Amino acid sequence: MHLTNAELWAAALGYALPPVIAIVVQPRWSGPVKGIFMLLIAVADGAGTAYFNDDFAGKPIMTGILTAAVAIGLAYHTLWRPSGIAPRIEAATSTQTGAPAAPPTP
């Protein structure tokens, strides 16, 4: 199977994106919300690489999106999560603190 330049770029970028995604994703988010956010990033990755490779049409956009989604998922589950890098980034950038905030005083 011959991959286009746009698909190769979508895969390469997708493999490097899980740490970036982990910056935004919060540990308290449910699994489906995290999955939808990843798919939105895959859409941006696939459409962006198709656009910047002057191949912005229906099939190249969809194959870029699917390639990016597979690359992001594969990279997260085989490298970034088992190494602990992505979970540590999520925890470090979490907006949730250990103790609930005290109500403001008047």
Number of C-alpha atoms within 10 A of each C-alpha: 3 6 11 15 14 26 25 16 22 30 26 15 18 25 21 15 22 26 19 13 19 24 17 15 23 20 19 12 10 9 10 9 12 18 13 11 15 21 19 14 21 27 21 17 27 29 25 20 26 27 15 11 15 10 17 17 11 10 11 20 23 17 19 29 28 20 24 32 24 18 22 26 20 15 18 23 13 10 15 22 15 11 12 10 15 21 19 17 20 20 17 14 15 16 12 13 8 5 6 7 8 6 6 5 4 3
